[in-house]
Amino acid sequence: MSNSTGNSTDTGDSIPDLSQILPPYLNLPPHLSAHKYFFVCTLTVAAWDTLVLSPRTWRLLRTKEWPPLKILFHFLRIFMPVEFTIVGVAFFDTKWSQAQCSHFFLFEPICTAILLAACSLVHVIRIHAIYDKSRNVLFSMGGLLALQVVVTAICCGFFRSTPLKEGQGCIAEPKSNWVGIYWLSATLTFTASFALAVRRSLRSLEVKQLSYWKLMLRDGLNLYGAIWAVNMVNMLFWFIITPTGPEDPVRTIVTSMAAVLTASMSMRIILAVRGSLAAGGAYAVSAASHASRSGQTTHVLSSARGAGAPGNGPAATPVLSLGRVGAEQPATYAVPLGAADKGTADWDGKSSVGGRDQKEGDIFPVESPVSVDAGADPHAGVHVTVESETDFTGYAEKN
């Protein structure tokens, strides 16, 4: 009896602690382990985004013009996955020594600063465009971008290598808590961009009424909101959560995901531009009853597809008629719209690369060459009529 008891006691005392058996790259602190899992998610998002956007990237590449938004799109398209692939190698390679990390750790903050600057430039160009090239918007957004570039460049000098054990990875972290202004400066730019985009969308409801859901999808407010949300979550980790020690990388857990999602959503903002990307692209709704700076009046019409459907009735051909109101013998110009509408697809957010111009319910701006005085009759000008001509002959022959 005593022997069996002694044997069991010896066996219990001989069980070693797993932390003493596992190598350092497997024996990870909780926050470091969470950091690695979250970085795997980041790489998954980056890889998925690269694959999903490949067809649309190719279509955009084939377009002839090379405006700034197109150049920025292809830069982000290549730079983002390359950066985080290299960072991932340094993070997961168990043979990566801390001596190597001491020479490499600045790679991520510097490259991420460049990535954020490119994304912010996309927002500046786009917001400036949807506000009809307003100088106030340009100076405001441009000032935030300049502040961001300066702040991130300075903060890159205040990062250090996280003192991890050999084989646990290479991570850059701030030397002090105030270095969080690195991300705060970018978050301010994205917050202003989101607020201005929402304000412009709400103003457009005065011209064309839409449900808030369709308004969000039409103007890409979900993209702006996603960028703002992920950067705000990143702010919480930088300024609220307290590390347990100098080797705890908890403050930088969300930074890689924030950078990847910011770049991904910014590229989608470019792809959501309807029509040409030149000069930042056009907005979906034009001012219907406001005079432009040159004294011309913009008249807005909505496209209307034929009511007929295959097998249900004759196809309708929309016709655009323009005539001067108040003229003794008004001249009318009839322009068939059916040919221009053929081959177009329903809007799916890909109009900047899909080769289409407009969709059902889109706004077509028509510039009047006649100057309009401020005190002139608001009903005078160009009268726009959209008619539908139905070919019953062809329908009768088919039946």
Protein Blocks (a to p, Z undefined) as FASTA:
>chain_A
ZZmmmmmmmmmmmpccfklmpcfklmccfklmmmmmmmmmmmmmmmmmmmmmmmmmmmmm
mpmbdcfklmmmmmmmmmmmmmmmmmmmmmmmmklcfklmmmmmmmmmmmmmmmmmmmmm
mmmmmmmmmnoopaklmmmmmmmmmmmmmmmmmmmmmgccddddehiapcdddfbfklmm
mmmmmmmmmmmmmmmmmmmmmmmmmmoccdfklmmmmnommmmmmmmmmmmmmmmmmmmm
ccfbfklcklmmmmmmmmmmmmmmmmmmmmmpgcjfeehiaafbdcfkbccfkopacddd
dddddfbdghiaccdddddddddehiabdcdddddfklmmgoiacdehimmmnopabdeh
iacddddfbdcdfkbcfkgccdddddddddfklmmmmZZ
